[in-house]
Amino acid sequence: MTGPYSSVIDGARDRAGNDPIFTLNAEARSRATAGESILNATLGALMDDDGVLCTMPTVLETLGRYASSRRPAGYAPISGVPAYRQAVIEDLFGDGTLADQAVSVATPGGTGAVHAGVVNFLAPGQKLLVPEFYWGPYRPICHHTGRDLDPFQMFGANGSFDVEGMAAGLERHIDTQGRAMVVLNFPCHNPTGYSLDADEWQEVVAAVKRAGSRAPVTVMIDAAYMEFGGAAARSWIDAVPGLLESATVLVAWTASKSFCQYGARIGALVGLHRDEAERVQIDNALGYTCRSTWSNCNHLGQLAVTDLLTDPDLAERVGAERARLCALLDERIDVFNEYATRAGIPTPRFDAGFFVAMFTPDQERTAAKMREMGVYTVPIPGAVRVALCSTPVSAVPRLVEALEAGADAGVTA
Ligand SMILES: Cc1ncc(COP(=O)(O)O)c(C=O)c1O
């Protein structure tokens, strides 16, 4: 600051302008450019084994078809292109009862969907319940909008999801703020890689039913990695009818990962409620948020993704291309699990997705030791996050070796 005054308000001063993950990524890349052998397992984008960003030919072709037309040059409707909004609902729920109980708006990626959920289902000053390991941006999304975050213990003694921790949080929030909202980023939880099994989902349903009978409860399912969840990718949908008996369900949907279109900023927030009048409220509230934040979303992207979801030929081709990407990830996950088990690396159950976490009491020392060895991961409280999505299969042994050394460094701190 050159003069005596700063115009930046107190609450906005001294904020980090970049996500710490992007800063680590930049450091890793600059060391690699300088000629070092670097394994960069920081960023959540799927890379092939040559380190090239994976894309899907059918997606590129469909986007390209719209690129030279006039239609997407105009504004999209505020809440999104109607066919797109419906296509997302049907992608999740087909055309059955759940689809009838759903409304949706287009959002800039899953990030926009989370924002729209937080500002409409929590009042200023209220807290969002999250597992203690969580996707970093939930915190600034809450803080930026005058809300806060309240993490609960994620894993019980037996290593499974601590449903009791979540249930206690719901009850506590109902007592202190008269409502509760929890975000569940399953399957393929970022950052731990954990996916709830069918029994755990049913336990979640029971806890939500109890809480929802006392006060308004919202369950936001952040389904960012849904398409990479393997055989159980959509098993969470079986839990939705039970959740709807007493709660509002939100689904943060995004094309970023499932269509390899991180830069297109195409997402949606789907809201489900058993009561039609309430659905109208939700629809209007979400539309208001669209108008007052991003106004409207990428028109071209909505048109293309609608085609990709609804044209049977395109959908089949996309499915086949995505299956190849899932196979790429599966191979890495299998090799990782084999090496990690042998080395005794402490991770949660991990069978699908972009990331896995290794627990460590001192994540900064663990990550620093790994960086000394040229291996970049992301330190988060109690763990380091490993992006297998950007780790070539041939580099997994090196990764595990560095994790082992990092774990020792974390324990001897
Ligand atoms: C857990 C989780 N939720 C939501 C998102 C949203 O991503 P986007 O805004 O790119 O769709 C991400 C992306 O990294 C994520 O990891």
PDBQT file of the ligand as one rigid body, heavy atoms in Angstrom, charges set to zero:
ROOT
HETATM    1  C1  LIG A 501     -15.027 -32.718  -3.567  1.00  0.00    +0.000 C 
HETATM    2  C2  LIG A 501     -15.180 -31.789  -4.700  1.00  0.00    +0.000 A 
HETATM    3  N1  LIG A 501     -16.339 -31.157  -4.844  1.00  0.00    +0.000 NA
HETATM    4  C3  LIG A 501     -16.564 -30.320  -5.862  1.00  0.00    +0.000 A 
HETATM    5  C4  LIG A 501     -15.573 -30.066  -6.768  1.00  0.00    +0.000 A 
HETATM    6  C5  LIG A 501     -15.942 -29.081  -7.821  1.00  0.00    +0.000 C 
HETATM    7  O1  LIG A 501     -15.217 -29.005  -8.918  1.00  0.00    +0.000 OA
HETATM    8  P1  LIG A 501     -15.696 -28.087 -10.130  1.00  0.00    +0.000 P 
HETATM    9  O2  LIG A 501     -16.106 -26.781  -9.583  1.00  0.00    +0.000 OA
HETATM   10  O3  LIG A 501     -14.488 -28.025 -10.985  1.00  0.00    +0.000 OA
HETATM   11  O4  LIG A 501     -16.816 -28.799 -10.777  1.00  0.00    +0.000 OA
HETATM   12  C6  LIG A 501     -14.323 -30.677  -6.657  1.00  0.00    +0.000 A 
HETATM   13  C7  LIG A 501     -13.213 -30.393  -7.565  1.00  0.00    +0.000 C 
HETATM   14  O5  LIG A 501     -12.077 -30.574  -7.321  1.00  0.00    +0.000 OA
HETATM   15  C8  LIG A 501     -14.135 -31.578  -5.589  1.00  0.00    +0.000 A 
HETATM   16  O6  LIG A 501     -12.977 -32.227  -5.430  1.00  0.00    +0.000 OA
ENDROOT
TORSDOF 0
